[in-house]
Amino acid sequence: MAALRVAARRLPGHSRLSPSFPSSLVSVSQRRFAATANVAQDVKQQVQKESTLPNPDPAPDSLTASFINERTPFMVPTYVRPAPMMMKGQGCYLWDMENRRYLDFTSGIAVNSLGHCDPEVAQIVAEQAETLVHASNLYHNPWTGALSQILINLTRESGAMRDASQVFICNSGTEANEAAIKFARKVGRSIDPSGAKHELVSFHNSFHGRTMGALSATPNPKYQTPFAPMIPGFKYGNYNDVEQLQTLITENTCGVIVEPIQGEGGVNVAKPEFLVALRKRCDEVGAVLVFDEIQCGLSRTGSFWAHGHPSLAPASGEAAHPDILTTAKALGNGIPIGATIVSGKTVASHIKTGDHGTTFGGNPLACRAAYHIVARLADSELQRGVEEKSAVFTSGFQALREKFPHAISEVRGRGLILGLQLSPEYTAKAADIITAARERGLLIITAGEGCIRFVPPLTITEEQIQTGLNILEQAMASVVSEV
């Protein structure tokens, strides 16, 4: 406990972070590290690294390593994490237990669009926590309906999803997609009571979540195989392939789910004609079209919803609009919340009392925070800033591509969801670039095969972007020169 308090006092603002960690555990752990022969060599290597790197990962004999090794045995190992233990966030920065500062180009995987620990959000959460956190969906509360209303109004005002009518509030992106899948199945059953109209279509390189329904819509063997068989009735197509749609989407199709910009799959942007063709084919067979904007929505592209971005409008005719739109991530800026927005013309009338539910979804704390967050993310000045900052990023990426022409093959994305695709001979080095950047004070992540993804807070400054680009160049140089 004492050691943790010392670490906390070293952080900016002297935040008091004091979970109940007995000091005896720390001291035992440190003695255990000191007793092992391998640690001495590891420490020596770490000291050498620290002489050349500004933000080296914590050493094996560090307080961080002690905490990690004492506690990870009690955690289901669903993640492989690097050594730093994040303790505090502010704006576009994170600090770890060793008081190392990181410029965060991940924003918690496109979650903290307003930055870490935004003061206004923190104040709202604190006020609501003293008022009412949870009362269950057996009763009304002021904020579930308020959030639903502002989502519908702002969506319509933005020119996106013209038939947006009602909202189901849940707790996460995968839950939002589960609701979308269930709603599509319900529409199919209403149209054809025999149950034949139950098939759902998704696309390769997509990611829709890890619950069994959302996982069944995520055709990645790495995710699906350990839990096979998947839920029956799912079919998979190739992203941006218009020709396949006539045979892929049939009279038995109840729904199609697609990301206007694939995030986890490699920052792949849908072609306008692909989305338009999807809309047309869904109309022909009476299928529900679902746009998953969990990662790319809520102004990350510079427009309120990604499918409303001018670049996704066809050269002639109207842009494609969905029957269902799913969102999460930035919706709560770190507070767990998701939402499924449905069309009043094609979906809402089919969903009846008891068709779906949630214990925590719609709780007043999350909804009040999201209400405030959505209003700020819809601000036109913020959206213009996203476009301007995107231009700074892409200019910097093009300069990097010129400096490392054999390593970087493509720059992809829109707004502040961007990707640097590494050349085939360098894809295996993506993780090394991530590490090299982190040990120089920059947090970035991968997507797909050898794509480095950038989803920083939308509030990031141009100066911070330039700082990050300089660090990225150093990281690239350190890794590319080794190949």
N, C-alpha and C positions, 0 to 999 in steps of 0.2 A: 504494500500500500504506500509506504513512504517513498519507495523508488519511483512509483508511478506518479506521485505528486510532484517529485522533483522534475520528472520528464514533462509533466503538464505545465509547470511554472516556466519552463524554458520556451514554451510556445507563445506566439504573439497574443497579446491581450491577457496573458497569464490566466487562461481558462482553467478552471478547476475541474479536471476530469478524474473522477475518483470512484471507479467501480471497485467492488470488494475483492481485491486481489491481495491475499495475505503476503506480507513481506517474506515470510518464511519460505513460501513457494519460490519466490524470486531468488533468495539466497541459496536454496537447495539446487535450483536449476543452474545458477552460476557456478556452484562448486562442481556440479556434474559436468558442465562444459569444460571447466578447467582440468578435470581429471582425465579427459580423453586425449590420447596422443595425436589424433588427427587435427584437433582444434589448433594446436600450436602452429602447424603448417598453414592451416586456413587463415589464421590471424596474420601470419607473416605475409601471405599473399594479399590479404585485405589492406594491410598497412601500405604495401607497395602500390595497390590500386588507389588508395586514398591520396597518395602523393600526386596523382595525375588526374583524378576525377573530382569535380566539385561536389557531386552528390552520390558517392558510392553507396551501394546497398549495405545495410547494417552487417557488421562483422559477426562471425559465429559466437563470439563471447560478449555480444552486446546485450543490453537490456531487452531490446526488441526480440532477439533470437531466443532469449530466456522465456519471455512470455509466449512466443509462438510455440516453442517446443513443449511447454508445459500444458498447453490448451488444445492444440490441434488433435491429439488423440481422442478428444471428446466430440469432435466435429465430423459429421459425415463428409468424406473427402470428394465432394462434387466439384471442387475448384482446385486448380493449381495456382497458387498465388506467389508473387515475388516477396522478398523479405520485408520491405517497408510496411509499417503499421500506421495507417493514417489516423491522426488524432484530432485535427482541426481543419476547417475550411473557411475561406473568406474570399468572396468574389471568384476570380479565376485561379486561385491558388489553394493548395493543400499542404499541410505540414505533417510530418511523421513523428514518431516517438523520439527520434534523435534530433528533432527540430530542423530537419532538412526541409527546404521549401521546394515545391513542384509547381510549375505552370501546367495547368490541366487542360489539355486539348481533347479530353474525353467527356467531360462534364457528367461523369457517372454513367456513361454510355447514353448520351443524348438526353439525360434526365434534368440536370441542373442548368436549364436554359437561362435562368436569371442569375446564375452563379451560386456558389456555395454560401449557405447561411445568410441569404438575403435578409436584411434587417426588417423590411416590411412583412415578409412572410413569417419570420420568426416572431414578430410582435403579434400577428394574427393568431398563430398557433398557440402562443402563450395565453392570449386572452380567451380563446375558445376552450382551451384545456381547463380553464377555471370556470367555464360556463356550462358546457355540455360536450362530452366526448362521444358518447354512444347512448342511444335510446332504443335501438332495434327498428327494423322496418315494420313493426306492428303499429308504429305511430308516425305521424308527420313530424318533420323538423324543418326549420326555415331554410336550410341551405341545400338540401337535395334538389328541391324544385328550382331554387334560384340558380344553381349551377346548370341544371338542365336547360333552363330558359335562356341563359346567356350563351350557352353553346349553340343552341338553335338559332338565336338571333344573329350572333356574330358570323355563324356559318353562312346563313342566307345573305347577310350584308356583304360578305366577302366575294360573293358570286360563285361559291362552291356548293356542291350538293343541294341543288335547287329545291328538292322535295324533303329536306330534313324536317322532321316533325317531332320526334320523341327521343328520349335518352334513357338508357339503362346504365346506372352507375355501379361499378364494381371496384376491385382492388388492384388490378394489374393488367398488363397487356394481354397475357395469355388468357385471363378470364374474359377480357373484352372480346377476344377472338372465339373463345368457347361459346359465348352468348351469340355471336354472329353465326357460328356454325349451327347451333340449335335453332336459331330463328330461321335460317335458310331451310333447314329440314322441316320446320313447322309449316313454312309457306308451301314447300313441296307436297307435304301431306294434305294440306288444305286444298291444293289444286287437284291432286290425285290421291284420294283416300286409300287406294290400293297399296300405297307405299313404294311403287315403282320409281317415283320421282324423288330419289334420295341421294343421288350421286353428287359429290363435291369435287371441284377441279381447283388445283393449285399449280404452282410452277417451280421448276428446278431452280436451285439457289435461293429459294425463299426461306424465310424464317418467321413462323407464326406463334411459337411458344412451345412449352414442354409438357403441358398436360396432355392426356391421351388424344383428345380431339384435335387440339392445336398441333400436337406432334404428328398426327396422321396427315395434316396439311403441310408438313415440313419435310419434303422428300430428300433427306440427307441420311444416307446409311449410317453415318457415325452416330446420329441421334436416334434413329429408328430401330436399328438391328437389335440392340440389347433388350428392347421392350416389345419386339414383334410377338404376335401379329398385331398390326395396326387395326384401328376401327375400320370395318369394311365400307366400301362405297367411295373411296377416294381415288381420283385419277390425276396424273401429272402431265403437264405439258412443258414446252420450252418457252422461256420468257422471250417476248418480242417476236415470236413466230406467228404471223397472222394466218398463214396457209393452213395450219393444223386445226384451226378453231372449228371448222365445219364438222369434223369428225370427233374432235375432243369433247365438245359441248353438244349434248344431244337432248332429246325430249325427256330423258331420265335424269338430266342434270337439275338439281335444285338450287345450287349456288356455285359461284366462282369467287375465289379469294386471291387478291393480288396486291403487291406493294407497288405503288407508283414509282418509288425508288427503293430498290432492295438494299437494306442496310447490312445485315450480317452476311449476306451472300456476295458482297464485294462492291457496294455502292454502284449498282447497276440502275440506270435510268430507263424507265419505260419510254418507248417511242409513242408519240401521240396517236399514230394510226393503229397501234396495237391496242391501246385503251379504247379507242373508238370502235374498233372491230369487236372487242370484248362486249362493249355495251350493246352493239347491234345484235350480236349472236345471242346474248342473254335475253334480249327482248323477243327474239324470234322463237325461243323455246320456253319462255316464261321462267327463266332462272334469275336468282337474286345475285347482283354484282356487289361484292364486298371489297372496299379499298381499306387495306391495313396501313394506316398512317401513324402507327405507334411510334416509329422512329423519325419519320420524315415530315410529320405534320406539325401544327402549332407554330408556324412562322419559321421553322428551321430552313426552309428554302427561300424565305423572303416573302412568301405569300402565306395567308393564314393556314390553308391546306395545300399540300403539295400538288394535288390534282388540279388546283386552281392556278398554278403557276403558268405564266404566259408561254413558257417553253413547252408545256404539255398540251397546248392548244393546237389543233390541226391547222394546216395551211388554209383549208376551207371547211365550212361547216362548224358545228358546235363541239366543244370539248366533252369528254366522257364524264358523266356524273354517276356516283354509286347509289345503290339502294340501302347499303349499310356502310358506315364509316367507323372504324375503331381507332381509339387513341388511348394513350397512357403516358408513361415516361415524363415528358415535360409538363403534363397536366398537373402534377403535384410538386414539381421541383424538388423531389426527394420524399415527399409524403406519398405512401402507397395509395394509388387510385387509378382507375381506368374507366373508360366509357365506351358504350356502343350506341351510336346514333343511327336511327332508322328512318326510312322514308314513310311518309304518311300515305302515299299512294300504293306502294307495293308490299309493305311489310307490316306496318303498325296494326292494321285491322286484323291480322292473323294471330297476334300475340295476346293471349288471354291470361287472366288471373291464375296464378299457380304454374304457368309454363316455365318460369325461371325464378331464381331468388338468390339471396346472398345475406350472410349474417352481418358482415362489416361494411359491405358496399353501401355508399350513400350516407355514411356517418357524418355528423355535422362538422367535426374537426377537419377531416380531409376535404369535404365539399366547400367549406368556407375558405380554406386555403386555396383550393383550385379556382374558386370564383374570382378571387383577387388575381391569381396568376394568369388565368385566361384573359382577363381584361387587359393586363399589361402586355401579354404576348400579341394581342390583336392590334397594338398601337402601330400606326402607319410609320411613325418615325423610327421605331425599332426595326420594322421590316425593311425600310430603306437602308438602315445601317447594316442589316444582314447582307444585302446586295453589295454594298460598298466594301464590307469586310471580305466578302467572298472574292471580290476582284483582287484584293491585296493577297489573299491566299493563293489564288490561281496564278497570279503573276510570279509569286515566289516559287510556286511549284514548277512553272515553266523554266525558271532560271535553274532550279535544281535538275530538271530534266536535261538541260543543256550541259550542265556540269557533270552529270552522271548518265550520259546517253545510253550506255549499255545496261544500266541497272533499272531505269524507270521507263516503262513502255507507254504509259497512258495516264492522263489526269481525268477523273470522272466526278460527277456529282452536280449538285445545285446548291446555291446559298452556302450554308455552313454544315452541310453533310457532303463531305468530299473524300476522294480516295486517290492515292497514288498506287498504281498497279506496277509491281515489280516485274521485270523481264523473267522469262522461265528459268534462266540460269541463276536467278537471284531470289526466287520465291522462298526457298528454304532459309534465306537469311532474314526474313521479315522479323522473326522473334529476336534475332540479334540486334536489329535496328531499334526495336522497341526497348530492349535492355540498355543499349548504348544511349538512347535519348533519356531514359529515366535516370541513369547515373550522371547525366549532365543537367538534370532538373526539369525535364519535359515528359509529360505523360501522354502517350499515344497508344492506339490499339490497332489490331488487325481486323480484317474482314475477308471472307472468301479465301481464295488461294493466292497468297502473296500480295494482298492489297493492304496498304496502311491507311487506316480510316481516321478522319478528323471531324469530330463533332463537338467543338468547344462551346462554352457558354455564348449565348447570343449577345451578351453584354461585354464581350472581350473587346479590348481596345486595339487600335492599329499598332501601337507601340508593343503591346504584348504579342501580337501576331508576328511582328518582325523579330522580336526576341526568340520566339519559338522556332521560327524558320531558321534563324542562325544556329540554334542548338541542333535542329534537325540536320542541317548541312554538316555540322561536326560529327553527328552520329553516323550519318551516311558515309562520310569519308573514312571513319574509323572501321566500318564494317566492309564497305566495298573494296577498300584497299587490301583487305585480307583475302579476297577471293582469288 
